[in-house]
Amino acid sequence: MDSIPGIAREDERLSSKDKLLDAAIHIAGREGLSAVTYRAVAARAGVTHGLVRHHFGTREQLLNEAFRRAAEQDSDGVRLRADSVEEFASTYVEYFNASWERAVLQFDETTQAIRGALPMDNIRLQYEGYIEKVRDTFSAIGVDDPDGRVAALVFAALDGLALQHLIFREDLRTEQVLDALRDILTRLAD
């Protein structure tokens, strides 16, 4: 089976820093942000907690880099940037089924920022990056969106669909919603 973009297969060689970030993402997604400690990340990655401290210095830096890595992997993994309507979000269900912890982490990070516990600027930058990738797809498929409002709307739909997929866990339901979204994009491109 082909690997899903953005998800490293276990036999692929990752840097020790990437392994630590992936461990932090896994822990945060499964157990919550409060469970992400140097010791927990080190144990998950099979290294000493001193190595975690060496790479990141602070827990906040570890979390910020983990959030950034998860966001990049998510946008690449679900194919927000595509050359055709058919390719757009074509691996969405498969990706979220294989890496649901990343989605939970993203929602947890967002709610923490809304509550004031994390910087909102990081969330805004991530969302702007996601929307920009949707705009790139629009350029490739011929959707006129000069101010980015349609891209923001489409990403809002995908963001909400991620939450619904975590709630319902029904692949067919999610695929049908994605098909409806692609139908709308096809009409916009005509």
N, C-alpha and C positions, 0 to 999 in steps of 0.2 A: 504494500500500500504506500502511496506517495505521502510524504510528510505534509502537514498543513503549514502554510507559510506562517512564520512567527512563533511556531512551537518547535523547540529544539528536540530532536530525538535523543534518547539517552546515549546512543553510541557516537553522537557528534561531540566534538571537543569544544568545550566552553572554557573561557577564562575563569580563573578562580573568582574574580569579581562578579562575573555573570552568574556563576553558580550560587553565590551568596545572594544576589538579587532575586534569582528564581526561588531560592529557599524562602526569602522574605515575602515574596508574592504568594507563595503557596501557604505559608503560615497565616498571613493576613487574610487571605481569602477564605480559609477554612475555619480559623479561630478568632479572627478580628485583629484590629490594629494593636490592641493592648498586648497581644500575645507575641508581638514581634520584639524580641530582645536579642542582644548579642549572643547570649548562650543558646537560645532557641534556634536562631539562624545558623550558628556554628554547628549545632548538633544535627540539624537537617542537612547541612552541606558536608558534614563529616570533617570539619576542621576545628581549630581552636578558636575560642571567642576573641583572642588577641588578633587573629587575622581579620576578623570582622571589624574590629576597632581600627586596625591599621588602614583598611581600605576606605572606611567611611568617617571615622572620627567621632561622629555623633549619630545618635539614633535618628534624629531628624533628617540628616543627610542620607542615611540608609533608606529611610522611607521615601524621601523625595526622588532618589534615583530609582527605587523600585517602582514608584508610581509612573515615572517617565518611561521606564522599560516596558511596563505593562501596557501603557497607552500606545507606544510604538508597535508592540507586538499585536495588540488588538486591531489597530487600524490596518496593518498589513495582513493580518490573519483573516479578517472578514472581507477583504478586498474592497475597501472604500474607494481606492483609486483603481479604476479599470478603464479599458479601452472600448468597451461595448456595454450596452444595457444588460446583456445576458451574463457578462462577467461580474457586474456590480453586485457586491455582497453575495457572491456565488458560493462562498465557503462559510457563510455566516453560521448556519446550524451546526455543521461539523466542527467548526472552530469552538463555538461556545460549549458544545458537548464535551470536547476534549480539554477545555481550559476554563471551566466555569468559575474557578477561583479568581481568575483575573477580572471577570465581570463583577463578582461580589466585591473585590477589592476596589474597583472603580466606583461602585455605588457607595461603599463605606467611606472612601476618601471624600467623595462629594458631600455626603451628609455631614461628615466631620467638619469640612470647610464651611458649610452653611451654618453650623453651630458655632463657628469661630475657633475651633480647635486646631485647624490647619489653615495655611494661607489660601485665600480664594484665588489669588493671581495664578497659582499653579493649575487650578481647575480650568480657569478661563483660557489659559494657554493651550491646555490639552484639547478643550472643545474647539477652539479656533483652528487647531491643527487638524482635527477630524473634519471640520466643515470645509477647510481648504482642500482636503483630499477629495471630498465630494464635489467641490467646484472643479477640480482637475478632471474628474470623470465627466462632469457636465461639458467642459470644453471639448473633451474627446468625442462625446456622443452628439454634440450640437444642441445642447439645452442652453437657451439664452437666460443668463442669470447675472446681470451686470453688478448688482449690489449684494449678491450672496444670500438674499432672503430665502430663495427656494432651496438652496443647499442647506441652510440652517433648518428649514422645515423638514427636509428629508432626513437630516441627521437626527433631529428630534424624534422622528418616527422610529428610526433604527435604535436610538437610545432607549425609548420606551419599549420597543419590541424585545430588546435584550432583557429587560426586567420581566416582561411577560413570559419570555422563554424560560427564565429561571423559575417562575411561578408555576406555569402549566407543564413544562417539560414534555411538550408534544411537538415533535419534529414536523409532522405534517401541517399542523396549525401554523407554525412559524413560517414554513416554506410557502404556504398559501398566502400569507400576508406579504411576504417578500415578492411573490409573483404579482400581487396586486400593485405593489409599489413599483415594480419594474414596468408594468403596463402603463402606469401613470407617466413614468419617465419616457417611455416610448412615445406616448402622445405629446409630451412636451418637446421631444426632439423632432417631431414631424413638422 
